[in-house]
Amino acid sequence: MDPQQLRTFVTVVRLASFSAAARELGYTQSAVSQQIAALEQELRAPLLQRRPVAPTEAGARLLEHAPGILLRLDAARADVARVGGSARGLLRVAVTALAAPRPLAQALAATRHAFPRAELAVSLVGREAAVTAVAAGEADVAVVDGVAAPSDPLALPAAAPVSAVPVAQRRLAVLLPVGHPLEGRRRIRLASLQDAFWLDAPDAAVPLAELRGATGSDAFPPSLALAGPSVGAVTACVAARLGLAVVPVPGPFGGEGPPGEGVVAVPLADGGLLHRTEAVWSGARTGVVEHFVAGLEDTGSNQL
């Protein structure tokens, strides 16, 4: 199966248009039609209805496999290129907003000391985007966070061909605005707050879906959707009484420092959940990548 034809098929389905897919991919519309026809001929099945443009039953089945196939092809290409990049001292790190900052900073400093001419780049992204970036070769390492039981690893996307090691583990707290009736509590159970209004900020606080899963409840109604990995925005919105949020204890950025102006962080009494940070990579750990990940493991081990 030609991967370019598969990418073209996925794009046509996503945009529901041959002409729009041609514009996005930089092809002529006839070239897009020819690629789809060639893919249908190879698979011996019609994949798309033309008017309106939509996948057939066979096309829908192919669409289920396509993301994993394309991601693994990207991962194979990136793994080969990554070896050369590591040898030259290239390190691109994708970091999620609540990943433990102290191990990250110390590992970067140690890497800079060991590879003084290394090209280091850090980008702040969402959780799923960080793992996908590693698998696709857009980042060499991701430092990601999430919620898990004390002995469980993070649930990473199943299609992503990646490996992971733990870096840090912390307790969780709920961010309340100053003056909230519960701000004086020593501990709070999630169940007691499930009917409160919450910020829907999946890349800068614990996602509401994880809170619902932890409590077996369909509650935790969102009052405001907040896109992007901005911890400061979460703190400001909580302080403005727009909703609550769960973050690592005691503060919203990796559990280090004060929780932020206008908010208080009250630890959760739910002992079955912890905030976990992991380092994620794809392929072999070589050169600067190996040094950085090993540094994360060393600096984060005393926090587990």
Rosetta silent file (secondary structure, phi, psi, omega in degrees, C-alpha in Angstrom):
SEQUENCE: MDPQQLRTFVTVVRLASFSAAARELGYTQSAVSQQIAALEQELRAPLLQRRPVAPTEAGARLLEHAPGILLRLDAARADVARVGGSARGLLRVAVTALAAPRPLAQALAATRHAFPRAELAVSLVGREAAVTAVAAGEADVAVVDGVAAPSDPLALPAAAPVSAVPVAQRRLAVLLPVGHPLEGRRRIRLASLQDAFWLDAPDAAVPLAELRGATGSDAFPPSLALAGPSVGAVTACVAARLGLAVVPVPGPFGGEGPPGEGVVAVPLADGGLLHRTEAVWSGARTGVVEHFVAGLEDTGSNQL
SCORE:     score description
SCORE:     0.000 S_00000001
   1 L     0.000  127.974  179.978    0.000    0.000    0.000 S_00000001
   2 L   -73.504  118.829 -177.776    1.391    3.382   -1.045 S_00000001
   3 H   -63.018  -31.161  178.793    1.563    5.573    2.085 S_00000001
   4 H   -67.352  -39.197  175.672    1.066    8.743    0.041 S_00000001
   5 H   -63.161  -38.260  178.447   -2.152    7.348   -1.398 S_00000001
   6 H   -65.836  -42.667  177.037   -3.263    6.480    2.122 S_00000001
   7 H   -61.600  -40.518  178.877   -2.499   10.014    3.339 S_00000001
   8 H   -63.011  -42.743  177.997   -4.459   11.416    0.411 S_00000001
   9 H   -58.899  -47.687 -179.532   -7.417    9.156    1.261 S_00000001
  10 H   -60.859  -41.034 -179.155   -7.391   10.297    4.907 S_00000001
  11 H   -66.545  -41.506  178.113   -7.261   13.953    3.834 S_00000001
  12 H   -61.748  -43.257  179.305  -10.179   13.565    1.408 S_00000001
  13 H   -64.534  -44.602 -177.638  -12.295   11.941    4.123 S_00000001
  14 H   -61.845  -39.878 -177.377  -11.368   14.597    6.704 S_00000001
  15 H   -92.933   -9.729 -179.252  -12.244   17.466    4.359 S_00000001
  16 L    54.090   37.210 -176.428  -15.117   15.629    2.619 S_00000001
  17 L  -163.626  131.087  175.098  -13.883   17.114   -0.652 S_00000001
  18 H   -70.858  -40.552 -176.854  -11.486   16.132   -3.444 S_00000001
  19 H   -69.233  -40.348  178.842  -10.846   19.763   -4.362 S_00000001
  20 H   -66.067  -38.956  177.463  -10.178   20.849   -0.767 S_00000001
  21 H   -63.857  -40.289  178.983   -7.823   17.895   -0.288 S_00000001
  22 H   -61.530  -41.903 -179.947   -5.989   18.854   -3.484 S_00000001
  23 H   -65.480  -42.945 -177.927   -5.491   22.423   -2.228 S_00000001
  24 H   -67.485  -38.855 -175.414   -4.223   21.271    1.171 S_00000001
  25 H   -87.429  -11.315 -179.558   -1.847   18.670   -0.284 S_00000001
  26 L    79.688   25.608  178.149   -0.615   20.820   -3.170 S_00000001
  27 L  -107.805  169.861  166.037   -1.913   18.466   -5.884 S_00000001
  28 L   -81.579  159.746  179.921   -4.284   18.935   -8.769 S_00000001
  29 H   -64.580  -35.008  179.160   -7.771   17.544   -8.251 S_00000001
  30 H   -66.510  -33.876  177.661   -7.191   14.979  -10.997 S_00000001
  31 H   -66.828  -38.885  176.470   -4.038   13.765   -9.195 S_00000001
  32 H   -63.288  -45.220  179.477   -6.045   13.253   -5.997 S_00000001
  33 H   -60.747  -40.241  179.974   -8.703   11.322   -7.942 S_00000001
  34 H   -66.105  -38.890  179.497   -6.017    9.158   -9.561 S_00000001
  35 H   -66.570  -41.605  178.620   -4.446    8.339   -6.185 S_00000001
  36 H   -65.188  -42.205  179.455   -7.804    7.330   -4.703 S_00000001
  37 H   -63.005  -41.097  178.692   -8.602    5.235   -7.786 S_00000001
  38 H   -64.548  -39.059  178.867   -5.206    3.504   -7.575 S_00000001
  39 H   -67.123  -40.795  177.956   -5.752    2.736   -3.875 S_00000001
  40 H   -64.596  -38.369  179.049   -9.225    1.347   -4.588 S_00000001
  41 H   -66.611  -40.698  179.942   -7.803   -0.799   -7.392 S_00000001
  42 H   -66.009  -40.279 -177.795   -5.054   -2.171   -5.135 S_00000001
  43 H   -87.830   -7.674  176.872   -7.488   -2.995   -2.329 S_00000001
  44 L    57.480   44.473  179.154  -10.159   -4.194   -4.772 S_00000001
  45 L  -158.967  141.597  173.797  -12.910   -2.275   -3.013 S_00000001
  46 L   -70.537  131.291 -175.538  -14.642    1.103   -3.425 S_00000001
  47 L  -105.814  -25.010 -176.082  -13.444    3.363   -0.603 S_00000001
  48 E  -133.716  137.200  163.628  -15.328    6.606   -1.194 S_00000001
  49 E   -80.877  141.467 -174.138  -18.786    7.675   -2.245 S_00000001
  50 E   -89.369  -32.946 -176.044  -18.391   10.627   -4.559 S_00000001
  51 L  -139.217  103.886   -7.718  -21.589   12.646   -4.018 S_00000001
  52 L   -73.690  163.141 -179.483  -21.488   13.536   -1.226 S_00000001
  53 E   -72.654  119.125 -179.330  -17.900   12.542   -0.476 S_00000001
  54 E  -159.604  151.352  179.653  -17.968    9.999    2.360 S_00000001
  55 E   -70.555  141.602  170.438  -16.261    6.684    3.132 S_00000001
  56 L   -74.620 -177.747  177.560  -17.939    3.452    2.103 S_00000001
  57 H   -61.612  -41.551  176.969  -18.067    0.553    4.571 S_00000001
  58 H   -66.333  -39.654  178.762  -14.677   -0.610    3.262 S_00000001
  59 H   -64.242  -38.571  178.089  -13.344    2.942    3.434 S_00000001
  60 H   -64.136  -37.944  177.771  -14.487    3.304    7.036 S_00000001
  61 H   -66.015  -41.665  177.677  -12.648    0.102    7.913 S_00000001
  62 H   -63.811  -36.481 -178.960   -9.459    1.376    6.235 S_00000001
  63 H   -63.800  -29.357  177.058   -9.856    4.669    8.095 S_00000001
  64 H   -66.278  -34.788 -178.009   -9.684    2.780   11.401 S_00000001
  65 H   -86.336  -25.714 -169.002   -6.247    1.398   10.476 S_00000001
  66 H   -57.329  -48.019 -177.382   -4.843    4.468    8.726 S_00000001
  67 H   -58.680  -42.343  179.426   -3.670    6.564   11.736 S_00000001
  68 H   -66.048  -40.336  179.678   -1.689    3.682   13.214 S_00000001
  69 H   -63.409  -48.567 -177.299   -0.148    2.739    9.853 S_00000001
  70 H   -67.263  -37.063  179.342    0.910    6.300    9.060 S_00000001
  71 H   -65.385  -39.923  179.144    2.197    6.922   12.564 S_00000001
  72 H   -69.384  -34.607  174.644    4.394    3.822   12.444 S_00000001
  73 H   -64.727  -43.713  176.742    5.760    4.817    9.052 S_00000001
  74 H   -62.082  -39.425 -179.121    6.585    8.264   10.420 S_00000001
  75 H   -65.218  -40.698  178.942    8.165    6.638   13.478 S_00000001
  76 H   -64.208  -43.284  179.005   10.387    4.391   11.345 S_00000001
  77 H   -64.024  -42.419 -178.071   11.529    7.335    9.243 S_00000001
  78 H   -69.451  -34.275 -178.284   12.125    9.452   12.345 S_00000001
  79 H   -64.512  -39.808  177.995   14.020    6.690   14.172 S_00000001
  80 H   -66.176  -45.601 -179.603   16.566    6.468   11.369 S_00000001
  81 H   -67.935  -31.829 -176.227   16.936   10.255   11.214 S_00000001
  82 H   -64.936  -34.193  179.638   17.051   10.526   15.003 S_00000001
  83 H   -59.904  -44.749  178.064   20.247    8.456   15.235 S_00000001
  84 H   -66.525  -38.694  179.099   22.063   10.985   13.103 S_00000001
  85 H   -65.549  -39.919  179.838   20.564   13.883   15.038 S_00000001
  86 H   -64.924  -38.374 -179.862   21.583   12.413   18.389 S_00000001
  87 H   -64.618  -30.884 -179.591   25.138   11.945   17.196 S_00000001
  88 H   -83.566   -9.662 -177.539   25.290   15.640   16.268 S_00000001
  89 L    87.713   44.955  177.997   23.931   16.754   19.638 S_00000001
  90 E  -108.005  128.603  179.034   20.347   17.621   18.674 S_00000001
  91 E  -139.402  114.669  176.293   17.647   17.435   21.355 S_00000001
  92 E  -112.620  120.249 -174.897   14.041   18.518   20.815 S_00000001
  93 E  -115.696  126.373  173.080   11.869   18.117   23.906 S_00000001
  94 E  -100.094  125.495 -173.067    8.071   18.356   23.963 S_00000001
  95 E  -123.743  136.167  174.208    6.829   19.176   27.470 S_00000001
  96 L   -87.874  160.602 -168.280    3.320   19.219   28.917 S_00000001
  97 L   -62.628  -33.800 -174.884    2.254   22.038   31.196 S_00000001
  98 L  -104.308    9.978  175.498    2.189   20.091   34.478 S_00000001
  99 L   -63.918  142.938 -174.691    5.260   17.922   33.947 S_00000001
 100 L   -56.780  116.373 -173.406    7.651   18.198   36.916 S_00000001
 101 H   -75.138  -31.857 -174.846    9.807   21.259   36.107 S_00000001
 102 H   -67.197  -50.079  175.013   12.728   20.656   38.474 S_00000001
 103 H   -58.747  -37.097  178.936   13.847   17.291   37.008 S_00000001
 104 H   -62.096  -49.576 -177.881   13.339   18.762   33.528 S_00000001
 105 H   -64.022  -42.066 -179.267   15.483   21.826   34.233 S_00000001
 106 H   -67.369  -38.400  178.479   18.228   19.813   35.943 S_00000001
 107 H   -67.818  -37.589  176.298   18.345   17.245   33.133 S_00000001
 108 H   -64.723  -41.877  179.715   18.582   20.037   30.545 S_00000001
 109 H   -64.093  -42.253  179.079   21.398   21.686   32.506 S_00000001
 110 H   -65.716  -37.161  178.414   23.292   18.381   32.778 S_00000001
 111 H   -66.416  -42.201  177.491   22.810   17.766   29.052 S_00000001
 112 H   -61.492  -39.012  179.528   24.113   21.233   28.221 S_00000001
 113 H   -65.720  -41.612 -177.965   27.182   20.592   30.407 S_00000001
 114 H   -76.778  -29.382 -178.801   27.882   17.233   28.735 S_00000001
 115 L  -127.481   74.496 -173.770   27.123   18.493   25.205 S_00000001
 116 L   -60.343  -24.366  179.427   28.119   22.183   25.208 S_00000001
 117 L   -98.827    7.483 -176.803   27.555   22.501   21.455 S_00000001
 118 L   -66.676  147.128  173.485   24.243   20.646   21.487 S_00000001
 119 E   -92.962  109.985 -177.663   21.194   22.236   19.893 S_00000001
 120 E  -109.460  134.638  178.535   18.489   22.174   22.591 S_00000001
 121 E  -142.492  131.289  179.757   14.859   23.133   21.960 S_00000001
 122 E  -122.221  131.733  177.472   11.887   22.833   24.320 S_00000001
 123 E  -124.966  139.752  178.921    8.247   23.284   23.274 S_00000001
 124 E   -95.417  118.765 -174.083    5.190   23.423   25.534 S_00000001
 125 L  -139.319  177.095  176.052    2.365   21.335   24.061 S_00000001
 126 L   -77.172  167.982 -174.173   -0.669   19.261   25.004 S_00000001
 127 H   -62.902  -53.046 -178.327   -0.419   15.693   26.285 S_00000001
 128 H   -65.081  -38.863  179.898   -1.542   13.842   23.165 S_00000001
 129 H   -63.972  -33.799 -179.386    0.430   16.187   20.914 S_00000001
 130 H   -65.599  -45.973 -179.423    3.609   15.525   22.911 S_00000001
 131 H   -68.128  -41.770  178.708    3.457   11.753   22.452 S_00000001
 132 H   -62.898  -38.054  179.498    2.467   12.053   18.799 S_00000001
 133 H   -62.039  -39.398  177.537    5.370   14.449   18.189 S_00000001
 134 H   -66.302  -47.998 -177.901    7.838   11.852   19.511 S_00000001
 135 H   -62.228  -35.187 -177.531    6.320    9.026   17.475 S_00000001
 136 L   -87.352   -2.084  178.928    6.309   11.146   14.309 S_00000001
 137 L    84.080    9.686  177.954    9.893   12.357   14.783 S_00000001
 138 L   -83.131  -15.978  174.458    8.973   15.979   15.466 S_00000001
 139 L  -139.934  150.607  179.381   10.456   15.680   18.977 S_00000001
 140 L   -87.006  -33.190 -179.770   13.207   13.421   20.349 S_00000001
 141 E  -143.885  145.885  170.547   11.784   13.146   23.868 S_00000001
 142 E  -119.234  141.574  172.430    8.516   14.106   25.521 S_00000001
 143 E  -114.618  106.021 -169.420    8.101   14.848   29.213 S_00000001
 144 E  -119.102  156.909  179.825    4.411   14.226   29.859 S_00000001
 145 E  -127.557  166.161  177.415    2.135   14.197   32.881 S_00000001
 146 E   177.793 -176.986 -179.337   -1.163   12.639   33.844 S_00000001
 147 E  -108.205  136.601 -179.905   -3.135   10.938   36.587 S_00000001
 148 E  -152.669  163.230  171.160   -2.667    7.278   37.465 S_00000001
 149 L   -67.258  156.886 -173.907   -2.980    4.835   40.342 S_00000001
 150 L   -52.105  -34.053 -176.669    0.207    4.680   42.484 S_00000001
 151 L  -104.024    5.576 -175.117    1.571    1.557   40.762 S_00000001
 152 L  -102.388  145.846  171.715    0.243    2.201   37.245 S_00000001
 153 L   -77.211  170.071  174.674    1.989    3.870   34.275 S_00000001
 154 L   -68.800  149.520  176.078    0.314    6.625   32.291 S_00000001
 155 L   -84.734  102.212  179.630   -2.144    5.552   29.620 S_00000001
 156 L   -94.069  157.591  179.090   -0.374    6.542   26.388 S_00000001
 157 L   -54.543  128.712 -174.304   -1.950    6.349   22.905 S_00000001
 158 L   -63.453  -30.599 -176.288   -1.973    2.693   21.882 S_00000001
 159 L   -78.574  -13.237 -175.541   -0.984    3.436   18.278 S_00000001
 160 L   -83.544  119.264  179.472    2.144    5.333   19.240 S_00000001
 161 L   -79.167   77.184 -174.586    5.301    3.127   19.057 S_00000001
 162 L  -129.897  163.185  173.420    6.992    4.680   22.086 S_00000001
 163 E  -118.329  159.444 -176.887    8.722    3.687   25.327 S_00000001
 164 E  -148.145  150.760  172.701    8.432    5.451   28.692 S_00000001
 165 E  -133.536  148.551  178.029   10.074    5.644   32.127 S_00000001
 166 E   -71.991  146.316  177.908    8.755    7.326   35.299 S_00000001
 167 E  -116.928  -47.389 -177.730   10.267   10.646   36.339 S_00000001
 168 E  -154.987  155.948  177.334    8.206   11.907   39.290 S_00000001
 169 E  -138.520  133.447 -176.603    5.045   11.201   41.232 S_00000001
 170 E  -138.620  160.794  173.392    3.113   13.722   43.345 S_00000001
 171 L   -75.365  168.211 -178.023   -0.094   14.065   45.263 S_00000001
 172 E  -111.724  154.770  177.166   -3.015   16.013   43.837 S_00000001
 173 E  -140.659  157.022  173.792   -4.837   19.102   45.081 S_00000001
 174 E  -100.328  132.898  176.051   -7.918   21.059   44.076 S_00000001
 175 E   -85.451  123.953  178.547   -7.452   24.747   43.283 S_00000001
 176 E  -119.369  149.529  173.775  -10.050   26.929   45.002 S_00000001
 177 E   -71.741  147.431  175.742  -10.492   30.707   44.822 S_00000001
 178 L   -56.390  133.746 -178.014   -9.526   32.616   47.944 S_00000001
 179 L    94.036   -2.501  177.359  -12.609   32.943   50.134 S_00000001
 180 L   -64.679  142.824 -178.244  -14.144   29.641   49.004 S_00000001
 181 L   -56.600  -23.911 -176.400  -16.098   27.968   51.864 S_00000001
 182 L  -100.856    7.042 -173.513  -13.793   24.912   51.722 S_00000001
 183 L   -65.519  -20.985 -179.359  -10.440   26.709   51.595 S_00000001
 184 L   -87.896   -2.138 -179.497   -9.701   25.927   55.258 S_00000001
 185 L   -68.620  145.785  175.090  -10.060   22.164   54.854 S_00000001
 186 L   -78.451  -32.977  179.495   -6.960   19.989   55.343 S_00000001
 187 L  -144.971  152.104  176.834   -8.190   17.481   52.748 S_00000001
 188 E  -134.378  136.621  173.632  -11.050   17.351   50.235 S_00000001
 189 L   -90.363  140.353 -179.648  -12.648   14.336   48.576 S_00000001
 190 H   -57.038  -39.737 -176.202  -13.424   14.629   44.886 S_00000001
 191 H   -59.086  -28.580 -178.994  -16.910   13.253   45.379 S_00000001
 192 H   -75.405  -10.892 -177.794  -17.820   16.232   47.550 S_00000001
 193 H  -116.453    8.622 -171.817  -17.076   18.600   44.654 S_00000001
 194 L   -67.345  -20.191  178.861  -18.519   16.688   41.720 S_00000001
 195 L   -97.828    0.391  174.850  -21.474   19.077   41.383 S_00000001
 196 L   -73.149  167.424  176.030  -19.326   22.211   41.526 S_00000001
 197 L   -87.035  141.134 -172.539  -18.430   24.034   38.306 S_00000001
 198 E  -127.431  152.972  170.578  -15.061   23.098   36.797 S_00000001
 199 E   -79.262  132.928  174.517  -12.620   24.408   34.246 S_00000001
 200 E   -95.745   84.289 -175.186  -12.386   22.175   31.195 S_00000001
 201 L  -127.507   73.051 -170.870   -8.628   22.630   30.662 S_00000001
 202 L   -65.047  -18.330 -179.624   -7.282   19.207   29.615 S_00000001
 203 L  -103.083    2.531 -179.380   -3.791   20.467   28.745 S_00000001
 204 L  -137.292    4.142  175.652   -3.224   22.599   31.853 S_00000001
 205 L  -155.576  173.796  177.698   -5.063   20.732   34.631 S_00000001
 206 L   -64.623  125.421 -178.393   -6.259   17.200   35.287 S_00000001
 207 L   -58.358  143.512 -179.355   -8.801   16.466   32.499 S_00000001
 208 H   -61.469  -31.543  178.450  -12.413   16.259   33.657 S_00000001
 209 H   -60.889  -35.095  179.245  -12.723   12.852   31.986 S_00000001
 210 H   -72.942  -33.458  175.486  -10.067   11.527   34.391 S_00000001
 211 H   -66.670  -41.149  178.669  -11.928   12.969   37.384 S_00000001
 212 H   -65.435  -41.139  178.788  -15.122   11.302   36.215 S_00000001
 213 H   -65.100  -36.132 -178.136  -13.330    8.020   35.691 S_00000001
 214 H   -69.565  -30.928 -176.684  -11.741    8.188   39.147 S_00000001
 215 H  -103.690   -6.109 -176.970  -15.074    8.733   40.887 S_00000001
 216 L    64.929   31.926 -175.747  -17.311    6.683   38.587 S_00000001
 217 L  -122.751  150.636  174.449  -19.462    9.776   38.115 S_00000001
 218 L   -96.067   12.332 -175.357  -20.820   11.642   35.107 S_00000001
 219 L   -82.549 -140.658 -174.065  -20.749   14.895   37.076 S_00000001
 220 L    57.284   62.101 -177.294  -18.024   17.584   37.211 S_00000001
 221 L   -67.066  133.062  178.334  -19.902   20.000   34.927 S_00000001
 222 E   -78.413  138.442  176.111  -17.624   22.337   32.946 S_00000001
 223 E  -104.881  -20.691 -177.559  -18.231   26.066   33.288 S_00000001
 224 E  -155.426  129.874  174.898  -15.491   27.197   30.902 S_00000001
 225 E   -90.477  127.397 -176.762  -13.465   25.481   28.180 S_00000001
 226 L  -125.425  107.895 -177.005   -9.824   26.550   28.280 S_00000001
 227 L   -91.089  146.386  175.125   -7.644   25.397   25.386 S_00000001
 228 L   100.482  156.200 -176.402   -3.868   25.266   25.451 S_00000001
 229 L   -86.748   57.719 -177.655   -1.156   24.405   28.004 S_00000001
 230 L  -108.115  102.889  178.056   -1.352   27.617   30.040 S_00000001
 231 H   -67.112  -38.595  178.930   -1.073   27.022   33.787 S_00000001
 232 H   -60.372  -37.162  178.452   -1.271   30.760   34.454 S_00000001
 233 H   -66.084  -38.613  177.292   -4.612   30.948   32.661 S_00000001
 234 H   -61.331  -48.355 -179.938   -5.975   28.136   34.847 S_00000001
 235 H   -59.298  -44.897 -178.851   -4.885   29.939   38.023 S_00000001
 236 H   -63.952  -39.585 -179.221   -6.391   33.233   36.846 S_00000001
 237 H   -70.226  -38.186  175.572   -9.701   31.610   35.931 S_00000001
 238 H   -63.938  -44.584  179.514   -9.957   29.806   39.270 S_00000001
 239 H   -60.356  -32.089  179.486   -9.165   33.065   41.085 S_00000001
 240 L   -84.511    7.578  177.318  -11.946   34.741   39.077 S_00000001
 241 L    62.749   36.211  176.686  -14.393   32.035   40.281 S_00000001
 242 L   -90.033   -9.429  179.634  -14.946   30.662   36.780 S_00000001
 243 L   156.892  166.394  179.275  -14.448   27.080   37.939 S_00000001
 244 E   -97.651  168.306  178.210  -12.268   24.702   39.957 S_00000001
 245 E  -152.837  148.834  174.812   -9.292   22.636   38.775 S_00000001
 246 E  -105.304  131.474 -176.001   -7.214   19.693   40.029 S_00000001
 247 E  -140.936  171.541  174.420   -3.416   20.086   39.822 S_00000001
 248 E   -64.557  144.429  178.074   -0.309   18.619   41.490 S_00000001
 249 L   -82.528  144.090    1.330    0.087   19.630   45.141 S_00000001
 250 L   -94.996   -8.401 -176.020    0.912   22.231   46.379 S_00000001
 251 L  -127.016  170.386 -173.645    1.001   24.450   43.281 S_00000001
 252 L   -77.110  -10.296 -178.398   -0.200   24.373   39.704 S_00000001
 253 L  -115.191   88.584  175.060    3.222   24.016   38.075 S_00000001
 254 L    69.189   14.234  177.760    4.658   20.593   38.777 S_00000001
 255 L    79.283   11.476 -177.804    3.924   20.791   42.477 S_00000001
 256 L  -119.300  137.291  179.165    6.679   23.356   43.130 S_00000001
 257 L    88.746  175.417 -179.429    6.225   26.900   44.387 S_00000001
 258 L   -68.762  156.620 -177.208    3.087   28.682   45.634 S_00000001
 259 L   -68.116  -22.624  179.946   -0.246   27.815   44.043 S_00000001
 260 L   127.143  157.577 -177.390   -0.697   31.305   42.586 S_00000001
 261 L   -68.608  131.752  175.774   -2.262   34.654   43.440 S_00000001
 262 L    85.444    3.109  179.994   -5.915   34.516   44.398 S_00000001
 263 E  -133.666  159.573  172.679   -6.107   30.731   44.799 S_00000001
 264 E  -127.667  147.708  179.683   -5.453   28.103   47.448 S_00000001
 265 E  -110.468  115.567  179.824   -4.495   24.470   46.858 S_00000001
 266 E  -107.777  120.700 -177.449   -6.204   21.948   49.146 S_00000001
 267 E   -59.287  146.197  176.174   -4.834   18.353   48.886 S_00000001
 268 E   -78.383  145.068  176.542   -7.224   15.630   47.805 S_00000001
 269 L   -88.072   -5.356 -179.657   -8.134   12.932   50.283 S_00000001
 270 L   -76.029  104.963 -174.583   -8.500   10.393   47.461 S_00000001
 271 L   -79.228   -9.962 -176.681   -5.464    8.165   48.021 S_00000001
 272 L   -86.118    3.745 -178.376   -5.884    6.050   44.890 S_00000001
 273 L  -126.753  139.751  175.110   -4.767    8.798   42.506 S_00000001
 274 E  -136.603  154.985  172.115   -1.399   10.437   41.948 S_00000001
 275 E   -88.353  129.563 -172.849    0.012   12.920   39.479 S_00000001
 276 E  -125.565  137.477  173.955    2.703   11.184   37.410 S_00000001
 277 E  -115.336  134.655  179.455    5.398   12.529   35.076 S_00000001
 278 E  -131.942  152.175  170.758    7.084   10.251   32.521 S_00000001
 279 E   -97.458  133.950 -174.730    9.767   10.595   29.858 S_00000001
 280 E  -126.127  134.499  177.175    8.698    9.220   26.482 S_00000001
 281 E  -145.827  169.421  179.022   10.870    8.400   23.462 S_00000001
 282 L  -126.144  140.603  178.267   10.775    6.287   20.316 S_00000001
 283 L    76.887 -153.591 -176.868   13.417    3.890   19.010 S_00000001
 284 L   -83.454  140.969  173.713   16.898    3.623   20.492 S_00000001
 285 L   -87.639  110.423 -178.320   18.153    6.053   23.149 S_00000001
 286 L  -131.509  155.164  171.582   21.511    7.238   21.853 S_00000001
 287 H    54.580 -127.013 -175.140   23.870   10.146   22.446 S_00000001
 288 H   -65.306  -32.062  178.437   22.274   13.289   23.775 S_00000001
 289 H   -65.214  -45.105  178.496   18.847   11.632   24.072 S_00000001
 290 H   -60.828  -42.387 -178.529   20.244    8.874   26.300 S_00000001
 291 H   -65.509  -42.020 -178.242   22.014   11.425   28.493 S_00000001
 292 H   -66.522  -47.431 -178.695   18.902   13.569   28.887 S_00000001
 293 H   -64.924  -41.028  176.994   16.545   10.690   29.739 S_00000001
 294 H   -61.596  -38.057  177.382   19.045    9.221   32.189 S_00000001
 295 H   -64.675  -38.650  175.983   19.303   12.658   33.806 S_00000001
 296 H   -62.561  -43.678  179.567   15.523   12.825   34.170 S_00000001
 297 H   -62.376  -41.739 -177.812   15.478    9.407   35.832 S_00000001
 298 H   -67.931  -46.352 -175.269   18.254   10.397   38.273 S_00000001
 299 H   -76.386  -26.099 -179.073   16.812   13.784   39.291 S_00000001
 300 H   -91.135  -11.713 -172.118   13.247   12.570   39.492 S_00000001
 301 H   -64.355  -30.155 -178.806   13.857    9.303   41.339 S_00000001
 302 H   -79.248   -0.146  179.321   13.776   10.908   44.787 S_00000001
 303 H  -105.138   -4.527 -176.773   10.275   12.228   44.127 S_00000001
 304 L   -78.272    0.000    0.000    8.639    8.895   43.322 S_00000001
